[in-house]
Amino acid sequence: MALHMGGDGVMEAEFYWYSWVIVIILFFFTQKASIRNPLLLLCSLLMITYNITPYFSEHFMYIHTFTIAIFGIYYWIRNKKRFLLHVWPFVLSIGYTSIQLFFLVNPVWLEFPGLSLLVFLLLYIFHKFSDSVESLIGMWFLVNACGTLWSYSVFSLFSLEGLIEMNVILLFVIQGLLWILILNGVDHLKAKVQKQKSRKKGAAWV
């Protein structure tokens, strides 16, 4: 999550590796400009400012958080939703904060090797219930942005805000975004295969 337990060099390498994979997926395999172009812009901004964050941690914490929130709102409101559905990102962000507090009390769990798999499974469940990939991306961004703000507010009450490192949060956001794009790509591939099978069946009856 957003509590740092690893080496900065390794984390930086992971961040740029994930970011470039996302850029390649967006540039070559994402057809919808409404998804591709804003995410390319966001990835570019985060990659440019990633190394600056440690030197201006508090300022860039707010800048990065609000940037992610703005992109989250953009994707979240692209599809019409019932009013009650708009509450979910904020409810989940409270859970996000609770998990961060848990890791603060029990930091050993940050070394759990299956943590990334749990994040994938969680996103997979949300993916199945989400009405579109835009909504899932929007929710992911909003949960992370709002959760970061809640966490920072709670930790600052105990003068522990220094435990939150924005670079770790950015890595977590990018990892989740990559999983979402992979899940979306698998869905498109399944739909394409199914469409080809339907055409072959139709041709067989002619």
Salt bridges, closest charged atoms under 4 A:
ASP8 OD1 - HIS4 NE2 2.94
GLU134 OE2 - LYS32 NZ 2.66
ASP187 OD2 - HIS127 NE2 2.53
